[in-house]
């Protein structure tokens, strides 16, 4: 199963490459970071992604058009690629 290879026992991604693979597979990714819940979800055509925080602002999602831009998206002054250990 995919999850056994990319997540540790606490449910966190084991490394940036595992996170990249999940994004490339267009998986819906829910996580908590900096006291907020986040959703990274592919668009219906699976070409782009959108990100929502706390699922409270469904009318104003952030659209992201590449895997690298997802990995470099900053939350709390830190890129997602550098925040994996803080996600839960």
N, C-alpha and C positions, 0 to 999 in steps of 0.2 A: 504494500500500500504506500502511496506517495507520502503520506503524512509521517510515516515512520522514518523516512530518510531525510526530511527537511526540518522537523521540529524536535526540540529536546523534550525531556520529561516534564518540563513546566509549560509546554505548548509554545515556546518561543522558537523562531527560526534559528537554525544552527549556525548559519553564516549568511553573508550577503548573496552568495551564489544561489543558495536555497531560496532566499527571498526573491531574487531575480527570476528563478524558474517558476515560482508561484505566480508572479506577475505575468510572465510570458505565456503561461497556460491560461491566463485570463480567469483566474480563480477570484472569487469574492473573498476579500480579506478584512476581517473585523479585528480591531485591536484597541487597546487603551494606551494612551501616552499623555503624559503631563496632566493627568487628572481628567482627561476627556476620552470619550469613546469615538472611534474613527471607523469609517467604512471606505474601503478602496474597492471599487467595483468596475468591471468592464462595461463599456457602452454596449448597446444591443447589437451593433455591427462588429464588436470585438476588435476594433481598430484603436480605440482610445480608452481612457479610464476616467472615472470621476471620483472625487473624494468629498466626503461629507464629514462634519464633526457633530457629535452628539445627536445625529439624525434629526436635528431640530430645524435645519434650514434647507428643506428639500427643493425650494425654489432657486437656490443659489449655490449649486455645487461647483467645485473647482474642476475644470476639465484639464486633463493632462494627456499629451499625445505621443509620448515615447516612454519606454521602460527606463531609460537613463533619467528622464525628467521626474519620473516617480521616485527613483532612488535618491535623487538630489532635492526632492521637495522638502522644504524646511518646516519643522514644527518646533516651536520653542527655541529657535536659533540653531537648530541642529538638523542636518540632513537625515532622512529616513535611513539611509545606508549606515549611518553612524549611531542610530538609535535602537538597533535591534534588541540589545540587551535590556533596554528600558521598556520595551513593548510587552504587554501582557494581554 
